[in-house]
Amino acid sequence: MGTPRTLYARLGGHATLERVHKFFYDELFEHPWLGLFFEGIDQQHIEDQQTAFMAAVMGGPKRYVGQSPKAAHQHMFVSRELFDLRNDVLARAIERAGVPVELAVEWLTLDRNFAKAIVKDSVADCEQRYVFEPIVAIDDPRRGRRAG
């Protein structure tokens, strides 16, 4: 009995991850609330980082050299509502890219496991990464209040 192929391989490798992340970040950058977290960030750079990170997590090449999800988001107030909203955007991107349902479920389940490293109960749970970098807590412009 052979070793099961990795999720990375079953998805079609790098090309599929790139396609999904292009759709994903196109929507995130345009979103009235989530997009505010990406102001001043190069979209191609973050797409490339996310693709490298997820490739490694899914059993593909280990080329990601960035921070862990916890460290990368420690200065950001990401509520459960924000995380779930982001997850909805990811689900649409995966579907739009034509990923089969059973693989989409596997991807989304894997992605949801990062919530414990990213989601915070309050702004007080955030920690500055660098002296010059502020805590990021953005109110939902659609409601005029912060989620949480």
C-alpha positions as CSV (number, residue, x, y, z in Angstrom):
1,M,0.0,0.0,0.0
2,G,1.5,3.3,-1.1
3,T,1.8,6.5,0.8
4,P,-1.2,8.8,0.3
5,R,-0.4,11.7,-1.9
6,T,-0.3,15.0,-0.1
7,L,-3.0,17.6,-0.2
8,Y,-0.6,19.8,-2.2
9,A,-0.3,17.1,-4.9
10,R,-4.0,16.2,-4.9
11,L,-4.9,19.9,-5.5
12,G,-2.6,20.1,-8.5
13,G,0.4,21.7,-6.8
14,H,1.7,25.3,-6.9
15,A,-0.5,26.4,-9.9
16,T,-3.7,25.7,-8.0
17,L,-2.5,27.4,-4.9
18,E,-1.5,30.5,-6.9
19,R,-4.9,30.6,-8.7
20,V,-6.8,30.3,-5.4
21,H,-4.7,33.0,-3.7
22,K,-5.1,35.4,-6.6
23,F,-8.9,35.1,-6.4
24,F,-8.6,35.2,-2.6
25,Y,-6.5,38.4,-2.3
26,D,-8.3,40.1,-5.1
27,E,-11.5,39.9,-3.0
28,L,-9.8,40.6,0.3
29,F,-8.1,43.8,-1.0
30,E,-11.4,45.0,-2.3
31,H,-13.5,44.1,0.7
32,P,-14.8,47.2,2.6
33,W,-13.5,45.9,6.0
34,L,-10.9,43.1,5.4
35,G,-9.2,45.3,2.8
36,L,-8.4,47.9,5.4
37,F,-6.0,45.4,7.0
38,F,-4.0,45.3,3.7
39,E,-3.5,49.0,3.1
40,G,0.1,49.7,2.0
41,I,0.8,46.0,1.4
42,D,2.0,44.7,-1.9
43,Q,-0.7,42.2,-3.0
44,Q,1.7,40.0,-5.1
45,H,4.1,39.7,-2.2
46,I,1.4,38.5,0.2
47,E,-0.1,36.1,-2.5
48,D,3.4,34.6,-2.9
49,Q,3.9,34.3,0.9
50,Q,0.5,32.7,1.4
51,T,1.2,30.3,-1.5
52,A,4.6,29.3,-0.1
53,F,3.2,28.9,3.4
54,M,0.2,26.8,2.4
55,A,2.4,24.7,0.0
56,A,4.6,23.7,3.0
57,V,1.6,23.1,5.3
58,M,-0.1,20.9,2.6
59,G,3.0,18.7,2.1
60,G,4.6,20.5,-0.8
61,P,7.9,22.3,-1.0
62,K,9.2,23.9,2.2
63,R,10.1,27.3,0.8
64,Y,8.2,29.6,3.2
65,V,10.6,31.9,5.1
66,G,8.1,34.2,6.8
67,Q,6.7,34.3,10.4
68,S,4.4,31.8,12.0
69,P,0.7,32.7,11.8
70,K,0.7,33.7,15.5
71,A,3.8,35.9,15.1
72,A,2.6,37.5,11.9
73,H,-0.8,38.4,13.4
74,Q,0.1,39.1,17.1
75,H,-0.3,42.9,16.6
76,M,-3.7,42.5,14.8
77,F,-7.1,42.3,16.5
78,V,-8.7,39.4,14.5
79,S,-12.0,38.5,16.1
80,R,-13.8,35.3,15.4
81,E,-16.2,37.3,13.1
82,L,-13.3,38.6,11.1
83,F,-11.7,35.2,10.8
84,D,-15.0,33.6,9.7
85,L,-15.5,36.4,7.1
86,R,-12.0,35.7,5.8
87,N,-12.8,32.0,5.7
88,D,-15.9,32.7,3.6
89,V,-13.8,34.7,1.1
90,L,-11.3,31.7,1.0
91,A,-14.2,29.3,0.3
92,R,-15.4,31.4,-2.6
93,A,-11.8,31.6,-4.0
94,I,-11.4,27.8,-3.8
95,E,-14.7,27.2,-5.5
96,R,-14.0,29.8,-8.2
97,A,-10.7,28.1,-8.9
98,G,-12.5,24.9,-9.6
99,V,-11.2,22.9,-6.6
100,P,-13.2,19.7,-6.1
101,V,-15.5,19.8,-3.1
102,E,-13.8,17.1,-1.1
103,L,-10.4,18.9,-1.5
104,A,-12.0,22.2,-0.7
105,V,-13.4,20.8,2.6
106,E,-10.0,19.5,3.4
107,W,-8.3,22.8,2.6
108,L,-10.8,24.8,4.6
109,T,-10.6,22.5,7.6
110,L,-6.8,22.8,7.6
111,D,-7.1,26.6,7.3
112,R,-9.6,26.8,10.2
113,N,-7.0,25.2,12.4
114,F,-5.0,28.5,12.3
115,A,-7.8,30.3,14.2
116,K,-6.3,29.4,17.6
117,A,-3.1,31.2,16.6
118,I,-4.8,34.3,15.1
119,V,-8.2,34.9,16.7
120,K,-8.2,37.1,19.8
121,D,-11.0,37.9,22.3
122,S,-10.1,41.6,22.6
123,V,-7.6,44.2,21.5
124,A,-6.0,43.8,24.9
125,D,-4.8,40.3,23.6
126,C,-2.7,41.9,20.9
127,E,1.0,42.4,21.2
128,Q,3.3,44.8,19.4
129,R,5.8,43.1,17.1
130,Y,8.0,46.1,16.7
131,V,8.3,49.4,18.5
132,F,7.4,51.4,15.4
133,E,4.4,49.2,14.5
134,P,1.1,49.9,16.1
135,I,-1.6,47.5,17.2
136,V,-4.1,47.1,14.3
137,A,-7.7,47.1,15.3
138,I,-10.1,48.2,12.6
139,D,-13.7,48.9,13.1
140,D,-16.2,47.4,10.6
141,P,-17.0,50.4,8.4
142,R,-20.2,48.8,7.4
143,R,-21.5,49.1,11.0
144,G,-19.2,51.7,12.5
145,R,-18.0,49.4,15.2
146,R,-15.3,46.8,15.9
147,A,-16.2,43.1,15.7
148,G,-15.7,41.0,18.8
